[in-house]
Amino acid sequence: MRRLAQYWSSHPGDLFSGGGDAHTREVRFVLWNVLALNLLVAFAKLLYGVMTGSLGMQADGFHSLFDGVSNVVGLLGLWLASAPPDEDHPYGHKKYETLAAAAIGAMLVATCVYLLWNSYTHWRGAVQPQVTAVSFGVMLVTIAINYSVMTWERRKGRELRSEILVADSRHTGSDILTSFSVLAGLAAVRLGYPIMDPIVAVGIAGIIAKTAAAVLWESSQSLTDVARLDPEQVHKVVLQNKGILDCHGIRTRGLPNHIFVDLSVDVNGGMSVADAHALSHRVEHSIKRSFDGVAEVIVHIEPEGHA
């Protein structure tokens, strides 16, 4: 742990710079851009909310700031995950990224609670937003920005197989839903049906709760070492290597973009150690070529008929 602390203390700039591998740098680049846009959206809502005395817009602005907090959590998670393997963590620190994604899931739960409480205050009449044409304009522009951010971040998250980006895109999606609840509330007040504001918000809180469950479920898959590859597909790839008689004991685990594979293969009992070693490397390379995100492959060589 001391060695790990020394690494982080000696590489604080990696949080801001292009430190780390290419995957980490690209994910970090996306998060910094999303953070900047989230802060822009939050500032617009808060500024006009204060100018018009609209507590609803101010509350939504603070929710957008909350999105920025999730971006910071993601950046910290990447920084922590960038440390190389050491004696205490021989498989590396990539699961800090998973922990960061889980933290974002927890923030989604908090967002759900926030919406439910906000709905209650609206129902009690504690929040009476002022309705102006500019109010609708500000909300629609910020929704458009958030939709663009969510789409780009989700696409990059799937492309890079980044749990943080996928989880954060879902958080941004929740902000869009929250903004629509504000719009619905403004429209309802304008039309003389203020009771629709808390009703719509409660429905959106339920959607956000479902999203939070999805984020936390995916995080649990990594933390509980769920199988990441189909053993049958791995079996087919391995048997394509000349000299392999059979393949069994296939196990996979890890993150979607950082998968560990171990398996056993049967070979001719007369094979030399050098040939067996070369064969294990061919098996490793064939698996890495066939499956994205494989970080390490351990091949156990066994003589044919070995019990």
Secondary structure, DSSP 4 states (H G I P E B T S, - for coil): -HHHHHHHHH-GGGGTSS-S-HHHHHHHHHHHHHHHHHHHHHHHHHHHHHHHT-HHHHHHHHHHHHHHHHHHHHHHHHHHHTSPP-SS-TT-STHHHHHHHHHHHHHHHHHHHHHHHHHHHHHTT-------HHHHHHHHHHHHHHHHHHHHHHHHHHHHT-HHHHHHHHHHHHHHHHHHHHHHHHHHHHHT-TTHHHHHHHHHHHHHHHHHHHHHHHHHHHHTT---S-HHHHHHHHHTSTT--EEEEEEEEEETTEEEEEEEEEE-TT--HHHHHHHHHHHHHHHHHHSTTEEEEEEEEEETT--
